Amino acid sequence: MLHTPPTFTPLMAAQAHPDPLTFLFHHGRLLVREADLALPDAAALSALDLDPALLQPVGLLGERYCQAGWSEREEAPPGYAWRGLRSLFFGDMDEALMGVAGRAAQIAEWARTHRYCGACAHPMERLWHERSFKCTHCGHLAYPRISPAMMVLIKNGDKVLLALHHASAAKRFTPLAGFLEAGESIEEAIHREVYEEVGLRVTNLRYFASQSWPFPHSLMIAFTADYAGGEIRIDTSEIAEARWFGPEDEWPERVPHISVSSVLVDAHRPPEP
């Protein structure tokens, strides 16, 4: 599952390092060497003529300093290419690097979109004791955006409910999911989203796991719940299909455990004969 490696330590302030790991993005895509998906070396970064002030501290991966930034230039240096993070999940990039890349992508996008104050349009200044920008004119503070989203697998005896979401990039059946509204608790969001999306009532909510998901800045918080009543009535604007899967049904194919969604499904998948 995509996660921050245990050898990683976050940093708020930049550090001098002779050979930093640089996660550089353009429109959400990461710059990697085409031959082996390695991060750009000093020569490649020099070819892009980057402003060092745009590079943000991310942390230490072991003893390697990690930094993140963005480039406005679409043309990649020779031998390099801009690659979407999703496409790298099934490539040969080191798992630890992928975990840090998810964090770096969110930091780079936060820095790119907060160069100017959203309240008065004056320049923002990076604070070094915490991960925030402060407006030099009105004092407005901007922290990296995190968008919490609930996920829930509804259990009904030996069956579970899975749905095919219109917005799903993978186009496969998954647990229900949705973003929290302002002022909501996770539990309130689960009850609301379940009723809105499939017309069911649930009870006995139980926490399963959480995961940062950098598309673009989600925090997925997964639960299980028991069916408490109602007939499936889908919200056709969000859900293409929803149905119960039991031991006699053909379940969605197994996929690598990149997302907590597949981990949640496989934890309740019937044993193979």
N, C-alpha and C positions, 0 to 999 in steps of 0.2 A: 504494500500500500504506500502511496506517495506520502512521505513524511520527512520531517527534519531528522538528519542522522544524529546519533548520540554523541558523535565527535564534534558537533557544531556548537559554537558559542556566539551568541549575538553580540554585536558591538554598536554603540551609538556614535563613536568618534572614529575618524579615519586614522589609519596607521600607515607608517612607511614600511614597505616590504619590497624586496628586490624582484619578486616574481609573484605578483598577486593573481588571484583567479578573478577574471573580469567577466561578468554576465552583462552583455550588451544587447539591447533590444531595439527593434524598429517595428512599430505598429504591432507590438505584442509578440514578435518573433525573435528568437534568440540567434545570435551569431555563433556559428560553429564551423569547424573545419570539415569540409566535405569528406575527406578520406577516412576520418576516424571519430568525428563528432566532438573533437577536442575544442575547448574554449580558445578564443583568439590569443595569440602571443603578442609580444610588444610590437613587432613589426606590423602586424595586421592592424593593431590599434593606432599606430602612428600613421598608417595610410589613410585612416578616416579623419585625421586631424581633430581629435576630440578635445573639448575643453575640459581639463581635469576637474574644474569646479562642479561639473555636472555629475561626477561620479560620487555615489553615495556609499557609505560603509554598510556592509551587511553583517559580517562577523568573521570568525575563524573556523575553518574546516581543518581540524587537527591543528597544525601550525601555519597553514596557508591563509593569508588574509584574503577575504572575498569582498568585492565591490560590485556595484550595479550602476548602470546608466543606460542612456538611450542615444541613438543617432538619428538625425533627420535625413541622412543620406540613404537612399534605397540601394544604391550600388554597393555590393559587398567586395571586400578585397579579393584578389585572385586566390582561388583554392578554398574560399569560404562561401557560406550561404546563410540566409535568414531562414530559420526553421521554426514552425509552430511547436509549442511545448507538447501538445497532444501527439504529434507525429514522432516525438523523441521517446515517448513511453515504450514503444516497441522496437527501438533501435538499440544501439550498443553503448549508449551513454552510461557512465557509471551511476549506480543507484543513488549514492550519496550526493553526487553532483546534481542529479535530477531533483532531489529533495531541496537542496539549497536554491536551485534555479526557480522553483515555485515561490520561494520567499523573495528572491531577488527581483522577480518579475513584478511583484506587487510593490516593492520599494521603488523600483525604477519608474513605474507608472504613477505612483503617488508624487514623486519628485517632478516628473514631467508636467503633471496637471496642476501643480501648486506653485508655479514660478511667480504667479501674481495672485493677489488677495481676491477671494470670491466675494468679499463684502465691499471693498473700495477700489480694487484694481491696482493698488500699489504693489511694488516688488515685495516678495517674501524673503525672509532671512532664515537660514537653517540654524536651529538650536542644537548644541552639541551635547547637552546633558540628558536629552531625551529625543525620541524620534518624532520631531515636529518641526513645522515651519511657523514663523511668526511674522505678521505684517509689520513692516517698518513704519507704517503710518497710523493704523487704528488698533494694532495689537491683537488682531484676530489670529487664533491658533488653528493649525490644520494638522491633524494626525492621519496616519495611513488609514484608509477606509477598510472596514471589515464588515461584510454583510452576512449576518447569521441566517442559516436556512435549516429548517427542520427536515428530517427524513424519517419515515415510519413504515415498518413492515407489520401489517395487520394479520393476526392469527385467528383462525376460526376452526377449532379442533385441530385436525391434521392438515388443514389447508392454510395457505397464505394468499393475500391479495397482492397482485402485481399489475402495473399499468404501463401502457405505452404512451409516453408524453409526446405531443407534437414537437416540442422544442428539443427533444433528445437528439444529440449528435450521433449516437450509436444506433438509434432506432431499434431498441430491444426493450423487453418488459423489465421494469425496475420497481423498487418501492416508491411510494408516494413521497413527494418532496415539494417544498415551497418556502419562500422567504418570509421572515417575520415582519409584521407591521410595527410601526412605532408604538411603543407602550405595551407591547405584548410580551408575555413569557413564552418560553419554548412550549410548555404544555398547552397554553391557550392557542398557540399557532397550530399545533397538531390537531386539536379538536376542530378548529375553524377550517383548516385546509382539507382535512379528510371529508368533512361535510360538504364543503364547496366543490371538491373535485369528484367525489364518488357518492355523496349522499348517505354516508354511513356514520354511525356513532361508535365510539371506541371507549375502552376503559383499561385500567391496569397498565398505565404507561411505564415502561422500564428503559432506562438508559442503556445504550449498546456501545457506542464509540463516537469520537469526533475526528474531524480531519479538515485541515486547511486545504482549500481548493482554489488555485490561482486563475480562475476563469470568470471574472477577472480578480475578485477579491472575496470569495465566499468562505464561510466557516460552516461546514456541514456537521450537524449534530443529530446522530441517528438513534432511534428508539425502536422498540417493539411495543405493540399494543394488542389487546384482545378485542375482538368484534363484540359489540354490545347491541346492535340492532340496525335495521334498515335494509333496503334493497339497493343494489348498485344502480346509480343514476349519474352518469358521467357528465362533467362540464365539457362540452364538445369544443370549447375554445382552447382548452389546455390538454385534454385527454382524448386520444384516439380510441382507446379500448382499455378496459379494466376487467379482470376476472380472477377467480380463485384457482390456485394451483395446488393439487393434492398429490398423494403418492402414485396415483394411476395416470396422472397427466404427463405430457411431454413438457419438461421445463425449458426455460431459455438456456442456450448453450453456456458452458462455463467460459469465463474470460479471465485474463490475468488480474490479480488483485491490485489494480492501480487505485481504484476508488473504494471508499467505505461501502458504497452501494453493493458491489459484487461480493464483498466480505460478508455483509449482512444477509444477502440472499443465500450464499453458500453455507452459512451457519445454520440455515433452516431447510436446506435441500434434502429430500429423502435419500437415504443410503442407496447406493447403486446395488442392483442384484448380483 
